[in-house]
């Protein structure tokens, strides 16, 4: 039994729900020895989290009018797609590459959850939290690749939000320089959504950077203004998927609060590095009714070809 199976089974026992013990392996388009896995767990009915009543009509009105984000004249950045390809990120070229095929499989389940039959059972199914139990397990790499892969869809747009405000990595990885980001928006009613959403040279990809450091950075993720922003993201555009590169689940309580605002969570696990006990602790912090996936990366089984990235699912 794999680490992930053990973690999910134990968590299901704790919550008093019967886990489905039959695992269905999805078609593996990568090399046979590559290994990135996702297992799906969806529990029944969502208990709505309790939030302070929202009465700031002016802020709500600002959010409604300011979100021209996916269309129109907004701040923009140019991603060096060639460099990203050399670093083994998903490529936007027509050349067939292994990682493109693998993340094509990975994104398919997430898109199906967001817009398919399961979407009616989830709150905000188009909002996907990408996290890990501890830092350094590859969550930013995975979040960026998911965003690039989804941007290749012809009928979907994707917004990548760097919400790891203590250790932001999206800007560094993509070599983005922008003065304001998520923390700045959450701190000031003078800053509009449209001020922080960056258009890119990838047609269907937008990005929000983490913003400037602040001593209350993580607390801002659990604020009422963040909740309003998330609700705006969830409802404004019917074809949008929002990916949050979030802080690790262990040690940052606000990540679990963010997860309660999303319909799906992808927990990134590093093969031969992540500890079973920490995976179990991380899963226990997630809402019982969220669609949870596990993505195992940095697999060393693809001998002579570097890391492997594949994808399987567990029965939900």
C-alpha positions as CSV (number, residue, x, y, z in Angstrom):
1,X,0.0,0.0,0.0
2,X,1.4,3.4,-1.0
3,X,2.0,6.3,1.4
4,X,-0.9,8.2,-0.2
5,X,-3.3,5.3,0.2
6,X,-2.3,4.9,3.9
7,X,-2.7,8.6,4.5
8,X,-6.2,8.8,2.9
9,X,-7.4,5.6,4.5
10,X,-6.3,6.7,7.9
11,X,-7.9,10.2,7.5
12,X,-11.1,8.6,6.3
13,X,-11.2,6.4,9.4
14,X,-10.7,9.5,11.6
15,X,-13.5,11.4,10.0
16,X,-15.8,8.4,10.4
17,X,-16.4,8.0,6.7
18,X,-15.8,4.8,4.7
19,X,-13.1,5.3,2.2
20,X,-13.3,3.6,-1.2
21,X,-10.5,1.1,-1.1
22,X,-10.5,0.4,-4.8
23,X,-8.0,2.5,-6.6
24,X,-8.4,3.1,-10.3
25,X,-5.2,4.0,-12.2
26,X,-5.7,6.4,-15.0
27,X,-4.1,6.0,-18.3
28,X,-0.4,6.8,-17.8
29,X,0.7,8.8,-20.8
30,X,4.3,9.2,-19.5
31,X,7.0,6.6,-19.5
32,X,6.1,3.5,-17.5
33,X,8.6,4.3,-14.8
34,X,7.6,7.9,-14.3
35,X,5.6,8.7,-11.2
36,X,3.3,11.6,-10.2
37,X,0.0,10.5,-8.7
38,X,-3.3,12.0,-7.8
39,X,-5.9,10.3,-5.7
40,X,-9.3,11.8,-5.3
41,X,-11.3,12.1,-2.1
42,X,-14.6,13.8,-2.0
43,X,-16.7,13.6,1.2
44,X,-20.3,14.6,1.5
45,X,-22.0,17.7,2.1
46,X,-20.0,20.8,2.7
47,X,-20.5,22.5,6.1
48,X,-20.4,26.1,5.3
49,X,-17.7,28.0,7.2
50,X,-18.8,30.8,9.3
51,X,-17.6,34.2,8.3
52,X,-18.2,37.7,9.6
53,X,-21.1,39.3,7.7
54,X,-19.9,41.5,4.8
55,X,-21.3,45.0,5.0
56,X,-18.6,47.0,3.1
57,X,-20.8,47.8,0.1
58,X,-18.2,50.1,-1.3
59,X,-15.5,47.4,-1.4
60,X,-18.0,44.9,-2.9
61,X,-18.9,47.4,-5.6
62,X,-15.2,48.0,-6.3
63,X,-14.7,44.3,-6.7
64,X,-17.6,44.0,-9.1
65,X,-16.5,46.9,-11.3
66,X,-12.7,46.4,-11.1
67,X,-12.6,42.8,-12.4
68,X,-12.0,43.5,-16.0
69,X,-9.0,41.4,-15.2
70,X,-9.3,38.8,-18.0
71,X,-10.0,41.3,-20.6
72,X,-8.9,44.9,-21.4
73,X,-5.9,47.0,-20.7
74,X,-4.1,45.7,-17.6
75,X,-0.5,45.6,-16.4
76,X,1.4,43.0,-18.4
77,X,4.6,40.9,-18.2
78,X,6.4,38.8,-20.8
79,X,7.4,35.3,-19.7
80,X,10.5,33.9,-21.2
81,X,8.9,30.7,-22.5
82,X,12.2,29.4,-23.9
83,X,13.9,29.5,-20.6
84,X,10.9,27.9,-18.9
85,X,11.0,25.1,-21.5
86,X,14.7,24.6,-20.8
87,X,13.9,24.2,-17.1
88,X,11.4,21.5,-17.9
89,X,8.2,23.5,-17.5
90,X,5.2,22.8,-19.7
91,X,6.0,24.1,-23.2
92,X,3.6,26.1,-25.3
93,X,5.3,25.0,-28.6
94,X,3.9,22.4,-30.9
95,X,6.7,20.0,-30.1
96,X,5.5,16.9,-28.2
97,X,7.2,16.8,-24.8
98,X,6.8,14.3,-22.0
99,X,5.9,16.8,-19.3
100,X,3.2,18.3,-21.5
101,X,1.6,14.9,-21.9
102,X,1.8,14.2,-18.2
103,X,0.3,17.5,-17.1
104,X,-2.4,17.1,-19.8
105,X,-3.6,14.1,-17.8
106,X,-3.2,15.9,-14.5
107,X,-5.3,18.9,-15.5
108,X,-8.1,16.8,-17.1
109,X,-9.4,15.6,-13.8
110,X,-9.2,19.0,-12.2
111,X,-11.1,20.6,-15.2
112,X,-13.7,17.8,-15.0
113,X,-14.2,18.5,-11.3
114,X,-14.5,22.3,-12.0
115,X,-17.0,22.1,-14.8
116,X,-18.4,18.5,-14.9
117,X,-21.0,16.6,-12.9
118,X,-19.1,16.8,-9.6
119,X,-19.0,20.6,-9.7
120,X,-22.5,20.9,-8.4
121,X,-21.4,19.1,-5.2
122,X,-18.5,21.5,-4.5
123,X,-18.4,25.1,-3.4
124,X,-16.2,27.1,-5.8
125,X,-15.0,24.0,-7.8
126,X,-13.0,26.2,-10.2
127,X,-10.8,27.4,-7.3
128,X,-7.8,25.1,-6.8
129,X,-5.5,25.3,-3.8
130,X,-2.0,23.9,-4.5
131,X,0.0,23.2,-1.3
132,X,2.2,20.7,0.4
133,X,2.9,19.6,4.0
134,X,6.3,21.3,4.2
135,X,8.3,23.8,2.1
136,X,10.5,22.5,-0.8
137,X,8.3,19.7,-2.0
138,X,7.6,21.2,-5.4
139,X,4.3,23.0,-5.0
140,X,5.3,26.1,-7.0
141,X,6.7,24.1,-9.8
142,X,3.4,22.1,-9.9
143,X,1.2,25.2,-9.7
144,X,3.0,26.9,-12.6
145,X,2.9,23.8,-14.7
146,X,-0.8,23.3,-14.1
147,X,-1.5,27.0,-15.0
148,X,0.6,26.7,-18.2
149,X,-1.1,23.4,-19.2
150,X,-4.7,24.8,-18.6
151,X,-3.8,27.9,-20.6
152,X,-3.4,25.6,-23.6
153,X,-7.1,24.8,-23.4
154,X,-9.0,26.7,-26.1
155,X,-12.1,27.4,-24.0
156,X,-10.6,28.1,-20.5
157,X,-8.7,30.9,-18.9
158,X,-6.5,30.5,-15.9
159,X,-5.4,32.9,-13.1
160,X,-2.3,31.9,-11.1
161,X,-2.2,33.6,-7.7
162,X,1.0,33.5,-5.6
163,X,-0.6,33.4,-2.1
164,X,2.5,32.0,-0.4
165,X,3.0,35.5,0.9
166,X,5.8,34.6,3.4
167,X,8.0,32.7,0.8
168,X,6.7,33.8,-2.6
169,X,8.3,31.8,-5.4
170,X,6.1,32.4,-8.5
171,X,7.7,35.8,-9.3
172,X,11.2,34.5,-8.8
173,X,10.6,31.4,-10.9
174,X,9.0,33.3,-13.7
175,X,11.3,36.4,-13.4
176,X,8.4,38.8,-12.9
177,X,8.9,42.3,-11.4
178,X,5.8,44.1,-10.4
179,X,5.4,46.6,-7.6
180,X,2.1,45.5,-6.1
181,X,0.4,42.2,-5.5
182,X,-2.0,40.3,-3.3
183,X,-0.8,41.6,0.1
184,X,-1.0,45.2,-1.2
185,X,-4.6,44.7,-2.4
186,X,-5.6,43.1,0.9
187,X,-4.1,46.0,2.9
188,X,-5.6,48.9,0.9
189,X,-9.0,49.7,-0.4
190,X,-7.3,52.1,-2.8
191,X,-5.9,49.2,-4.8
192,X,-8.3,47.5,-7.2
193,X,-8.3,44.0,-8.5
194,X,-7.4,45.2,-11.9
195,X,-4.2,46.8,-10.5
196,X,-2.7,43.5,-9.4
197,X,-3.7,41.2,-12.2
198,X,-1.0,40.9,-14.8
199,X,-1.6,39.9,-18.4
200,X,1.1,37.8,-20.0
201,X,2.2,36.8,-23.4
202,X,0.3,33.6,-22.9
203,X,-3.1,34.5,-24.2
204,X,-5.2,32.7,-21.6
205,X,-2.9,33.1,-18.6
206,X,-3.0,35.9,-16.0
207,X,-0.9,36.2,-12.8
208,X,-1.2,37.9,-9.4
209,X,2.1,38.2,-7.5
210,X,2.4,37.9,-3.7
211,X,3.0,41.6,-3.1
212,X,5.2,43.3,-0.6
213,X,6.1,41.5,2.7
214,X,4.0,42.6,5.7
215,X,4.1,41.5,9.3
216,X,0.5,40.4,9.0
217,X,0.9,38.7,5.6
218,X,-0.5,35.3,6.6
219,X,-3.3,36.8,8.6
220,X,-4.4,38.7,5.5
221,X,-5.1,35.4,3.8
222,X,-7.9,34.7,6.3
223,X,-9.3,38.2,6.2
224,X,-12.8,39.3,5.1
225,X,-11.3,41.1,2.1
226,X,-9.6,37.9,1.0
227,X,-12.9,36.1,1.2
228,X,-14.6,38.7,-0.9
229,X,-11.8,38.5,-3.5
230,X,-12.1,34.7,-3.6
231,X,-15.9,34.9,-4.1
232,X,-15.3,37.4,-6.9
233,X,-12.8,35.0,-8.6
234,X,-15.3,32.1,-8.3
235,X,-18.2,33.8,-9.8
236,X,-17.1,36.5,-12.3
237,X,-16.2,34.3,-15.3
238,X,-17.7,31.0,-16.1
239,X,-14.7,29.7,-17.9
240,X,-12.0,30.7,-15.4
241,X,-9.9,28.4,-13.2
242,X,-8.0,30.0,-10.4
243,X,-4.9,28.3,-9.0
244,X,-3.5,29.4,-5.6
245,X,0.1,28.6,-4.9
246,X,-0.5,28.5,-1.2
247,X,1.8,28.3,1.9
248,X,2.5,24.8,3.2
249,X,-0.3,23.4,5.3
250,X,1.8,22.6,8.4
251,X,2.8,25.7,10.3
252,X,0.6,28.2,8.5
253,X,-3.0,28.1,9.9
254,X,-4.3,30.5,7.3
255,X,-3.7,27.9,4.5
256,X,-6.5,25.7,5.9
257,X,-8.8,28.8,6.0
258,X,-7.9,29.4,2.4
259,X,-8.7,25.8,1.6
260,X,-12.2,26.3,3.0
261,X,-12.8,28.9,0.3
262,X,-11.8,26.6,-2.5
263,X,-13.5,23.6,-4.1
264,X,-10.4,21.5,-4.8
265,X,-7.0,21.0,-3.2
266,X,-3.8,19.5,-4.7
267,X,-1.3,18.3,-2.1
268,X,2.2,18.0,-3.6
269,X,4.3,15.2,-2.2
270,X,8.0,14.7,-2.9
271,X,8.8,11.0,-3.4
272,X,11.2,9.6,-0.8
273,X,11.2,12.9,1.1
274,X,7.7,13.7,2.4
275,X,6.9,11.9,5.7
276,X,3.7,9.9,6.1
277,X,2.9,11.4,9.4
278,X,3.1,14.9,8.0
279,X,1.0,14.0,5.0
280,X,-1.7,12.7,7.4
281,X,-1.5,15.9,9.5
282,X,-1.8,18.1,6.3
283,X,-4.8,16.2,5.1
284,X,-6.5,16.4,8.5
285,X,-6.4,20.2,8.2
286,X,-8.3,20.3,4.9
287,X,-12.2,20.6,4.8
288,X,-13.9,17.2,4.8
289,X,-15.9,18.1,1.7
290,X,-13.2,19.4,-0.5
291,X,-12.0,17.4,-3.5
292,X,-8.5,16.4,-2.5
293,X,-5.8,15.3,-4.9
294,X,-2.2,14.1,-4.3
295,X,0.5,14.9,-6.8
296,X,3.8,13.0,-6.3
297,X,6.7,14.6,-8.0
298,X,10.5,14.3,-8.1
299,X,10.2,10.6,-8.8
300,X,13.6,9.1,-9.4
301,X,12.3,6.0,-11.2
302,X,12.7,7.4,-14.7
303,X,16.4,6.4,-15.0
304,X,18.5,8.4,-17.4
305,X,15.6,10.9,-18.1
306,X,15.6,13.0,-15.0
307,X,12.5,13.4,-12.9
308,X,9.3,11.6,-13.9
309,X,5.8,13.1,-13.9
310,X,2.8,10.9,-14.5
311,X,-0.7,10.8,-13.0
312,X,-3.2,8.4,-11.5
313,X,-6.5,8.8,-9.6
314,X,-8.2,7.0,-6.7
315,X,-11.9,6.3,-6.9
316,X,-13.8,9.2,-5.4
